[in-house]
């Protein structure tokens, strides 16, 4: 017979008992916990319960596999350490590394290009004390477990730590995608080795990014101003935003008019709406007011009659559970969270929160993933929940399956709740408002992914008025399907639903006109990128990976290459200048297709198809040629001196325009003898500090925009938002 044990199908003898199965796994019956077809089996019944063909068995074994009682476990964060230590119990010391402990040096490239791109790693200065403490902890331990995140970055952190902590002792790698007791115990019972292919893929990315950054940044210092920097993926993000801005600038809006009729049945008081669709059986095109007025005059005396009614059913399929990019997009669109905020909250939900009686537990699976794969046990739990909560009619015959994109890491899972039994409302009191809202989004998306499609009745009505044809459409829900779990309205949907009302109509029926409403419109340019649409564009172009989307956006904003205005991302003048210089001098490197190809090569390294040094050679050859050419041919922007009709109040010489890390500023032409400098534009609001004659100007830090005195550093006044002063 065939049974499923811990998600894997195995062949077993007919009549096999649970006790015999546990013995086959070489485990102790006294300590094993067993779940048979989602029901917990009493330990005293293990010898009498016989398994049948098709049974699904989950066996949780104690942490062991020869694990000594004096083990050190390394994770990244204190929150993760706290949660995991509770599950492991005595004999395990869990310590956080606080991210990377070893990395390339800060003040030099740290890559020997001539020696096959050999990196020179150093202990990060701020982490030297921490590493000493970890070494001290590991000194008398029999084994060191590396329990860092299940991705390239986590593998590299673990590899570096193993090289410093694992001398003359056993080092094991444990991988899990959710922080629950069951997942942690299973991971520790099945430890593995550090995955060299994952490490090499991360090492290749790190070295490439270091070469690009440490080559382009000095070039920008020489050509524009000191302090600027450039990166491989960040430069593409800026390019996309600049290119979009130029599309908007070139766009010429075209006028057009829409004509809407408000109608009703003879004896009804409730009205409905129809849009002008055709004139003389051709698509209606009303291009200006004169044309609109002519049609309006014609329609005022027309008779309105139902010409045709079409009714159909429309099936709306559920979507896959979240990947990182989809979570960031929907979180931005529905919750108005920026990508960085979404990932910060998701990290908290993943690492574990105290939810009362259950204690501290991870609420969602690992949040950096491009896979839509889901564990068999999680699908089964969701299906039982749906049947119990919504009814059998909401449950498809077989589980819904979704395909990941080509380059997805199938060892990962989609983002889902660690248990659908933890309904958002049941744990709301233990979560912050933001944690609750994101958890609810993830939970609902996953549950809905295993439900039946929604079925809509769609009605389209053609209404004749002289030579004009209006069309009204509406839809009603026949069967809500997955929408019973996940139907969060977008902005503006409520208003659209109000206008989609349609009464019951019959062909040939005469209607009363309530009013005709012509409205002027202009075609719109493509919208500026937001966090959501930029993440979508990067993913569609194959640029970056789940771990890079949010940091990329935060980096280009922090560097002042891009600014936020509301939800939109605008290129700054500085960002535009940097982009133009780089794209002109490095047309092959600062290019979406080239960057996507580089990401594919990193995936090939991870899969063992390509040596990481081979990929670096393929990249560095053309890059070094373009770099040599740019050193000579790239325009030196800082040599373009723009004189102002303004005299320096300190020395009497002319003020000029210069470039700085935050863009243009006014500087005395007598620099360095005279160091007078001012921002190009001020708010016009006087500094509130007593005796100060400066004005408030917008400044930026990594935390975003703030306002400071133009006389800094003489005056250090700062505030988040200046108050508009009343005129006296």
C-alpha positions in Angstrom: 0.0 0.0 0.0 1.0 3.7 -0.4 0.9 6.1 2.5 2.1 9.7 2.9 4.6 10.2 5.8 5.6 13.8 6.6 4.6 14.9 3.1 6.5 12.1 1.3 4.8 9.1 -0.4 6.2 5.7 0.6 5.4 2.0 0.0 4.4 0.1 3.1 3.2 -3.4 4.1 -0.5 -3.9 4.5 -1.6 -3.8 8.1 1.5 -1.7 9.2 0.9 -0.2 12.7 2.0 3.2 13.8 4.4 1.6 16.2 6.0 -0.4 13.4 6.3 2.6 11.2 8.0 4.6 14.0 10.4 1.7 14.5 11.2 1.7 10.7 12.2 5.4 11.2 14.5 4.2 13.9 12.9 6.5 16.5 11.7 5.9 20.1 7.9 5.3 20.3 7.9 6.9 23.8 8.8 10.3 22.4 7.1 10.4 19.0 3.9 12.4 18.4 1.6 11.2 15.6 -1.1 12.9 13.5 -3.1 10.6 11.3 -5.3 12.2 8.7 -5.1 15.5 10.7 -6.2 13.8 14.0 -3.8 13.4 16.9 -3.4 9.7 17.9 -3.1 8.7 21.5 0.3 7.2 22.2 -1.2 4.2 23.9 -3.0 3.3 20.6 0.2 3.3 18.4 0.4 -0.5 18.6 -3.3 -1.1 17.7 -3.9 1.5 15.0 -3.3 -0.1 11.5 -2.6 2.1 8.6 -4.6 1.9 5.3 -3.8 2.8 1.7 -3.8 6.6 1.2 -3.4 7.5 4.9 -1.6 10.7 5.6 0.7 10.5 8.6 2.7 13.3 10.3 5.3 12.1 12.8 7.0 14.6 15.0 10.2 13.1 16.5 12.2 14.6 19.3 15.3 16.7 18.4 18.1 14.2 18.1 19.6 12.3 15.3 22.6 12.0 17.6 22.4 15.7 18.6 24.4 16.3 21.8 22.9 18.1 24.7 25.5 20.9 24.6 24.8 22.6 21.3 25.1 26.2 20.1 22.5 27.4 17.6 23.2 30.6 15.5 20.3 32.6 14.0 20.2 36.2 12.7 18.0 38.1 15.1 17.2 38.2 18.9 13.4 37.7 18.2 14.1 34.6 16.2 16.5 33.3 18.8 14.0 33.8 21.6 11.3 31.8 19.7 13.5 29.0 18.6 15.2 28.5 22.1 11.7 28.0 23.6 11.0 25.2 21.2 14.4 23.4 21.6 14.5 23.5 25.3 17.4 22.5 27.6 20.8 21.6 26.1 20.6 24.2 23.3 22.0 27.7 23.5 20.5 30.0 20.8 22.4 33.2 19.9 21.8 35.9 17.2 24.6 37.0 14.8 22.7 40.2 14.1 23.1 39.7 10.4 26.5 39.5 8.6 29.5 39.2 10.9 32.1 38.8 8.1 32.0 40.8 4.9 34.2 42.6 2.3 36.2 45.5 3.8 34.6 49.0 4.0 37.3 51.2 2.6 38.7 49.2 -0.3 37.3 47.0 -3.0 38.5 43.8 -1.3 38.5 41.8 -4.5 41.6 40.6 -6.2 40.5 40.7 -9.8 43.8 39.4 -11.2 43.7 36.4 -8.8 40.5 34.9 -10.2 38.3 37.5 -8.3 39.4 36.2 -4.9 37.5 38.2 -2.2 39.3 39.3 1.0 36.8 39.0 3.9 37.2 40.7 7.2 35.3 40.8 10.5 33.0 43.8 10.5 34.4 46.3 13.0 31.1 46.6 14.9 30.8 42.8 15.1 34.3 41.9 16.6 33.0 41.8 20.1 30.0 39.8 19.1 32.1 37.3 17.2 34.4 36.9 20.3 31.3 36.2 22.4 30.1 33.6 19.9 33.5 31.9 19.9 33.4 31.8 23.6 30.0 30.2 23.6 31.1 27.6 21.0 34.3 26.7 22.8 32.8 24.0 25.0 30.0 22.9 22.7 30.0 19.6 20.9 28.2 20.9 17.8 27.3 24.2 16.2 24.0 24.5 14.4 23.6 27.2 11.7 19.9 28.1 11.6 20.1 31.3 9.5 17.5 32.2 6.9 16.8 29.7 4.1 18.2 31.8 1.2 21.6 32.8 -0.4 22.2 35.5 2.2 21.4 33.2 5.1 23.7 30.5 3.7 26.6 32.9 3.3 26.2 34.2 6.8 26.3 30.6 8.1 29.3 29.8 5.9 31.3 32.7 7.3 30.3 31.8 10.9 31.1 28.1 10.4 34.6 29.0 9.3 35.3 30.9 12.5 33.3 28.9 15.0 33.5 25.4 13.6 37.2 24.6 13.9 37.7 21.1 15.3 34.0 20.6 15.9 30.9 19.5 14.1 28.9 22.1 12.2 25.4 21.3 11.0 23.0 23.4 8.8 19.3 23.4 9.7 16.7 24.8 7.3 13.1 25.6 8.0 10.5 27.9 6.4 8.3 28.5 9.4 9.1 29.0 13.0 6.7 26.6 14.7 7.6 23.8 17.1 6.8 21.1 14.6 9.0 22.7 11.8 11.9 23.5 14.1 12.0 20.0 15.6 11.9 18.3 12.2 14.6 20.6 10.9 16.9 19.8 13.8 16.2 16.1 13.4 17.3 16.3 9.8 20.4 18.5 9.7 22.4 19.0 6.5 25.6 20.7 5.3 26.2 24.3 4.2 25.2 24.5 0.6 28.3 25.6 -1.3 26.3 26.4 -4.5 24.1 28.8 -2.6 27.1 30.4 -1.0 28.8 30.8 -4.4 25.7 32.4 -5.9 25.7 35.0 -3.0 29.4 35.4 -3.2 29.2 36.1 -7.0 26.4 38.7 -6.4 28.4 40.4 -3.7 31.6 40.6 -5.7 29.9 41.9 -8.8 28.1 44.5 -6.8 31.3 45.5 -5.1 33.2 45.8 -8.4 30.4 47.9 -9.9 30.0 50.1 -6.8 33.8 50.7 -6.2 34.4 51.4 -9.9 31.4 53.7 -10.7 31.4 55.7 -7.5 34.9 57.2 -7.9 34.0 57.9 -11.5 30.9 59.9 -10.4 33.0 61.7 -7.8 35.4 62.8 -10.6 32.7 63.8 -13.0 30.0 65.3 -10.7 30.9 65.6 -7.0 32.3 63.5 -4.1 30.0 61.3 -2.1 27.9 59.9 -4.9 27.5 56.2 -5.4 26.1 53.7 -8.0 24.9 50.1 -7.9 24.0 47.5 -10.4 20.4 46.9 -9.6 19.8 50.4 -8.1 20.9 52.1 -11.3 18.3 50.1 -13.3 15.6 51.2 -10.8 16.6 54.8 -11.3 16.7 54.3 -15.1 13.1 53.0 -15.1 11.9 56.0 -13.0 13.8 58.5 -15.2 12.6 56.9 -18.4 9.0 57.0 -17.1 9.4 60.7 -16.3 10.5 61.4 -19.8 7.5 59.5 -21.2 5.3 61.8 -19.1 7.1 64.9 -20.2 6.7 64.0 -23.9 3.1 63.0 -23.6 0.6 65.2 -25.4 -2.9 64.9 -23.9 -5.8 64.4 -26.3 -9.2 65.8 -25.5 -12.2 63.4 -25.6 -15.7 63.4 -24.2 -17.9 60.8 -22.6 -21.7 60.9 -22.7 -23.6 59.2 -19.9 -27.3 58.8 -19.8 -29.2 58.4 -16.5 -32.3 56.3 -17.2 -35.2 54.6 -15.4 -38.1 52.3 -16.0 -41.4 54.0 -16.4 -42.7 53.2 -13.0 -39.4 53.0 -11.1 -37.8 55.7 -9.0 -34.4 54.1 -8.9 -32.2 55.1 -11.8 -29.3 53.4 -13.7 -26.6 54.6 -16.0 -25.6 53.8 -19.6 -22.6 55.0 -21.6 -22.7 56.2 -25.2 -21.1 53.3 -27.1 -21.9 53.8 -30.9 -23.1 56.4 -33.4 -24.4 55.1 -36.7 -23.1 51.6 -35.7 -19.5 52.9 -35.4 -17.5 53.3 -32.2 -18.5 56.7 -30.7 -15.7 59.2 -30.8 -16.6 62.6 -29.3 -13.5 64.7 -29.6 -14.5 68.2 -28.5 -17.2 70.3 -26.8 -18.8 71.2 -30.1 -19.3 67.6 -31.0 -20.6 66.8 -27.5 -23.1 69.7 -27.7 -24.4 68.5 -31.1 -25.0 65.0 -29.7 -26.5 66.4 -26.5 -29.0 68.4 -28.6 -29.9 65.4 -30.7 -30.4 63.1 -27.6 -32.7 65.4 -25.6 -35.7 64.6 -27.8 -34.8 61.0 -28.6 -36.8 58.0 -27.5 -34.9 55.4 -25.4 -35.6 51.8 -26.0 -34.0 48.5 -25.0 -32.5 47.0 -28.2 -30.7 43.9 -27.0 -29.9 42.1 -23.7 -26.9 39.7 -23.4 -26.4 37.7 -20.2 -23.5 35.4 -19.5 -21.7 33.8 -16.6 -18.1 34.9 -15.8 -15.8 32.7 -13.7 -13.2 34.5 -11.5 -10.4 32.2 -10.4 -8.6 32.5 -7.1 -5.0 33.6 -7.2 -1.9 31.9 -5.8 -0.8 32.6 -2.3 1.7 35.5 -2.0 5.3 35.6 -3.2 7.4 38.5 -1.9 6.7 40.8 -4.8 3.0 40.1 -4.8 2.7 40.7 -1.1 4.6 44.0 -1.4 2.3 45.1 -4.3 -1.0 44.2 -2.6 0.2 45.5 0.7 0.9 48.9 -1.0 -2.3 48.9 -2.9 -4.6 47.8 -0.2 -2.9 48.8 3.1 -0.8 51.7 1.7 2.4 50.1 3.2 5.7 50.9 1.5 7.8 47.9 0.4 10.2 48.4 3.3 7.5 48.7 5.9 5.8 45.5 4.5 9.0 43.5 4.8 9.7 44.8 8.4 6.3 43.7 9.6 6.5 40.4 7.7 9.8 39.8 9.5 8.1 40.2 12.8 5.3 37.9 11.9 7.8 35.3 10.7 10.2 35.4 13.7 7.5 35.0 16.2 5.1 36.9 18.4 3.5 36.1 21.8 -0.1 35.2 21.2 -1.2 34.3 24.7 -1.7 30.6 25.6 0.4 29.4 22.6 3.3 31.6 23.7 5.7 33.0 21.1 5.3 31.4 17.7 5.9 32.3 14.1 2.7 33.3 12.4 3.7 33.2 8.7 6.3 31.3 6.6 9.5 32.8 5.4 8.7 36.1 3.7 11.5 36.2 1.0 10.3 33.9 -1.7 9.4 33.7 -5.4 7.8 30.3 -5.2 4.0 29.6 -5.0 4.6 26.0 -3.8 2.8 25.1 -0.6 3.4 22.1 1.8 1.0 19.3 1.4 0.1 19.4 5.2 -0.7 23.2 4.9 -3.0 22.5 1.9 -4.8 19.7 3.7 -5.3 21.9 6.8 -6.7 24.7 4.6 -9.1 22.3 2.9 -10.4 21.0 6.2 -10.8 24.6 7.4 -12.7 25.7 4.2 -15.1 22.7 4.4 -15.8 23.3 8.1 -16.0 27.1 7.9 -17.6 27.8 4.5 -19.1 24.5 3.5 -18.3 21.7 1.2 -19.7 23.7 -1.8 -16.7 26.1 -1.5 -14.1 23.2 -1.7 -12.8 22.1 -5.1 -12.6 18.4 -5.7 -8.8 18.5 -5.8 -6.5 21.0 -4.3 -5.7 24.0 -6.5 -2.2 24.0 -7.9 -0.2 27.0 -9.1 2.9 27.2 -11.2 5.9 29.3 -10.1 7.8 31.4 -12.6 10.8 29.8 -14.3 13.6 31.0 -11.9 11.7 30.4 -8.7 13.4 28.6 -5.8 11.2 25.6 -5.4 12.8 24.7 -2.1 10.9 27.6 -0.7 7.2 27.9 -0.1 4.8 30.7 -0.8 4.1 33.1 2.1 1.2 31.7 4.1 0.0 31.4 7.7 1.7 28.7 9.7 -1.7 27.5 10.7 -5.1 28.7 9.2 -6.6 27.8 12.5 -5.1 31.0 13.8 -7.8 33.3 12.4 -6.8 36.9 12.3 -9.6 38.0 14.7 -8.7 35.3 17.2 -5.2 36.8 17.7 -5.9 40.4 17.0 -5.5 41.5 20.6 -1.9 40.3 20.6 -0.8 42.1 17.4 -0.3 45.8 16.6 -2.7 47.3 14.1 -0.2 47.0 11.2 0.8 43.4 12.2 -2.9 42.5 12.2 -3.7 44.0 8.9 -0.7 42.4 7.1 -1.4 39.0 8.8 -5.1 39.2 7.7 -4.0 39.9 4.1 -1.6 36.9 4.1 -4.1 34.6 5.8 -7.0 35.5 3.6 -5.0 35.2 0.4 -3.8 31.7 1.3 -7.2 30.4 2.4 -8.9 31.9 -0.7 -6.2 30.2 -2.9 -7.7 26.8 -2.1 -11.3 27.7 -2.7 -13.6 27.4 -5.7 -13.8 30.2 -8.3 -16.4 33.0 -7.9 -19.2 32.9 -10.5 -20.7 36.2 -11.6 -23.8 36.9 -13.7 -22.8 39.6 -16.2 -25.5 41.5 -18.0 -25.0 43.9 -21.0 -27.9 46.0 -22.3 -27.9 48.0 -25.5 -30.2 51.0 -25.5 -31.2 52.7 -28.7 -31.7 56.4 -28.9 -32.1 57.6 -32.5 -28.8 56.9 -34.3 -27.0 56.5 -31.0 -26.5 53.3 -29.0 -25.9 53.3 -25.3 -24.6 50.4 -23.3 -25.3 49.6 -19.7 -23.7 46.7 -17.9 -23.9 45.2 -14.5 -22.9 42.1 -12.6 -24.3 40.1 -9.7 -22.7 37.4 -7.6 -24.1 33.9 -8.3 -21.6 32.1 -6.1 -19.0 34.0 -4.1 -16.4 31.2 -4.1 -13.0 32.4 -3.0 -14.3 36.0 -2.5 -16.0 34.8 0.6 -12.5 34.7 2.2 -10.6 37.4 0.1 -12.6 40.3 -1.3 -10.9 43.5 -0.2 -12.2 46.4 -2.3 -9.8 48.6 -4.1 -10.2 52.4 -3.8 -13.1 53.5 -6.0 -14.7 50.1 -6.3 -17.6 51.0 -4.0 -18.5 53.9 -6.3 -18.3 51.7 -9.4 -20.5 49.1 -7.8 -23.1 51.8 -7.1 -23.2 52.7 -10.8 -23.3 49.0 -12.0 -26.9 48.6 -10.7 -29.3 47.4 -13.4 -33.0 46.7 -13.1 -34.7 43.8 -14.8 -35.3 44.9 -18.4 -36.9 43.4 -21.5 -36.0 43.8 -25.2 -38.2 46.5 -26.8 -39.0 48.2 -23.4 -39.2 52.0 -23.5 -37.2 53.9 -20.9 -37.4 57.4 -19.4 -34.4 59.7 -19.7 -33.6 61.4 -16.4 -30.6 63.4 -17.7 -27.7 63.4 -20.1 -24.3 64.1 -18.7 -21.5 64.9 -21.1 -18.0 65.1 -19.4 -14.7 66.3 -20.8 -11.6 64.2 -20.4 -8.0 64.1 -21.6 -5.9 61.1 -22.2 -3.4 60.6 -19.4 0.3 59.8 -19.6 1.6 56.6 -18.0 1.5 57.0 -14.2 4.7 57.5 -12.2 6.0 54.5 -10.5 4.9 53.6 -6.9 6.5 51.1 -4.7 4.0 48.5 -6.0 4.4 49.2 -9.7 8.2 49.5 -9.5 8.5 46.1 -7.7 6.2 44.7 -10.4 8.3 46.2 -13.2 11.6 44.9 -11.7 10.1 41.4 -11.3 8.7 41.3 -14.8 12.0 42.4 -16.2 13.8 39.7 -14.2 15.8 42.3 -12.2 16.7 41.6 -8.6 15.2 38.9 -6.4 12.8 38.8 -3.5 15.4 40.0 -1.0 16.4 43.0 -3.1 13.2 44.8 -4.0 12.5 46.8 -0.9 16.2 47.6 -0.2 16.6 48.8 -3.8 13.8 51.4 -3.4 15.0 52.5 0.0 18.5 53.0 -1.3 17.7 55.2 -4.3 15.5 57.3 -2.1 18.2 57.6 0.6 20.8 58.6 -2.1 18.4 61.4 -3.3 18.3 60.0 -6.8 14.5 59.5 -6.3 12.1 61.4 -4.1 8.7 60.4 -2.8 5.7 62.7 -3.4 2.7 61.1 -2.0 2.8 57.5 -3.2 4.7 58.4 -6.5 8.4 58.1 -7.1 9.9 61.1 -8.9 13.5 61.3 -10.2 15.5 64.2 -8.8 17.7 66.4 -10.9 20.7 64.7 -9.4 19.2 61.2 -10.2 18.5 62.2 -13.8 22.1 63.6 -14.3 23.7 60.4 -12.8 21.4 58.2 -14.9 22.2 60.0 -18.1 25.9 59.8 -17.6 25.8 56.1 -16.7 23.5 55.0 -19.5 25.5 56.9 -22.1 28.8 55.6 -20.9 27.7 52.0 -20.0 24.8 51.3 -22.5 25.3 47.5 -22.2 25.8 47.4 -18.4 23.1 49.8 -17.3 20.5 47.9 -19.2 17.4 45.9 -18.2 18.2 42.9 -20.4 21.8 42.7 -19.3 20.9 42.9 -15.6 18.2 40.3 -16.0 20.7 38.0 -17.8 23.1 38.5 -14.9 20.3 37.4 -12.4 19.8 34.3 -14.5 23.5 33.5 -14.3 23.4 33.8 -10.5 20.5 31.3 -10.6 22.6 29.0 -12.7 25.5 29.2 -10.1 23.0 28.2 -7.4 21.9 25.2 -9.4 25.5 24.2 -10.1 25.4 24.8 -13.8 28.0 27.6 -13.9 31.2 28.3 -11.9 30.9 31.6 -10.0 34.3 32.8 -11.2 33.3 32.0 -14.9 30.2 34.3 -14.5 32.4 37.0 -13.1 34.9 36.8 -16.0 32.0 37.0 -18.5 30.8 40.2 -16.7 34.1 41.9 -16.0 35.4 41.7 -19.6 32.9 44.1 -21.2 32.5 46.1 -18.0 36.3 47.0 -17.7 36.3 48.1 -21.4 33.4 50.5 -20.9 34.9 51.7 -17.7 38.2 52.6 -19.4 36.4 54.5 -22.1 34.2 56.3 -19.6 37.2 57.5 -17.6 38.2 59.5 -20.7 34.9 60.3 -22.5 32.3 60.8 -19.7 31.3 64.5 -19.4 32.6 66.3 -16.3 29.5 68.0 -15.1 31.2 69.8 -12.3 33.2 71.9 -14.8 30.0 73.5 -16.0 30.1 76.7 -13.9 26.8 78.6 -13.7 27.2 82.1 -12.4 24.2 83.6 -10.5 23.1 87.2 -10.2 23.8 87.0 -6.5 26.8 88.3 -4.5 28.2 86.5 -1.5 27.3 88.4 1.6 30.5 87.3 3.3 33.2 88.2 0.8 31.5 90.1 -2.1 32.4 87.6 -4.8 29.9 86.0 -7.2 27.8 83.1 -6.1 27.8 80.0 -8.5 25.9 76.7 -8.8 27.7 73.5 -7.7 26.7 69.9 -7.4 26.6 68.1 -4.0 25.4 64.7 -2.8 21.9 66.2 -2.5 21.8 67.9 -5.8 22.6 71.5 -6.8 23.4 74.2 -4.2 24.8 77.8 -4.2 28.4 78.3 -3.4 30.8 81.2 -3.2 33.1 81.4 -6.3 35.9 82.1 -3.8 35.8 78.6 -2.4 37.9 77.3 -0.6 38.9 80.8 0.8 35.2 81.5 1.4 33.1 78.5 2.4 29.7 80.3 2.1 27.1 77.9 0.7 23.3 78.0 0.5 20.5 75.7 -0.8 19.1 76.6 -4.2 15.5 77.0 -2.9 14.2 77.7 0.6 10.7 77.4 2.0 10.5 81.2 2.6 9.8 80.4 6.3 12.0 82.1 8.8 13.9 79.9 11.3 12.0 80.1 14.6 15.2 80.1 16.7 15.6 83.5 18.5 18.1 85.8 16.9 18.6 83.6 13.8 18.0 85.2 10.4 18.1 81.9 8.4 15.2 80.2 6.6 14.0 76.7 6.7 15.1 74.4 3.9 14.3 70.8 3.0 17.0 68.4 3.9 17.2 64.6 3.6 18.6 61.8 5.6 18.2 58.0 5.4 15.0 58.4 7.4 13.5 60.7 4.8 12.9 64.5 4.5 13.1 67.0 7.3 13.5 70.8 7.5 16.6 72.5 8.9 18.0 76.1 9.1 19.8 77.5 6.1 22.5 78.7 8.4 23.6 75.2 9.5 26.0 74.5 11.2 25.7 77.9 13.0 22.1 77.1 13.7 21.0 73.5 14.2 17.3 73.9 14.3 15.4 71.0 12.7 11.7 70.0 12.5 9.6 67.4 10.6 7.2 69.9 9.0 7.4 73.6 9.1 4.4 75.6 10.2 3.3 78.3 7.8 3.8 81.6 9.4 0.9 84.1 9.4 1.5 87.3 7.5 1.7 90.4 9.7 
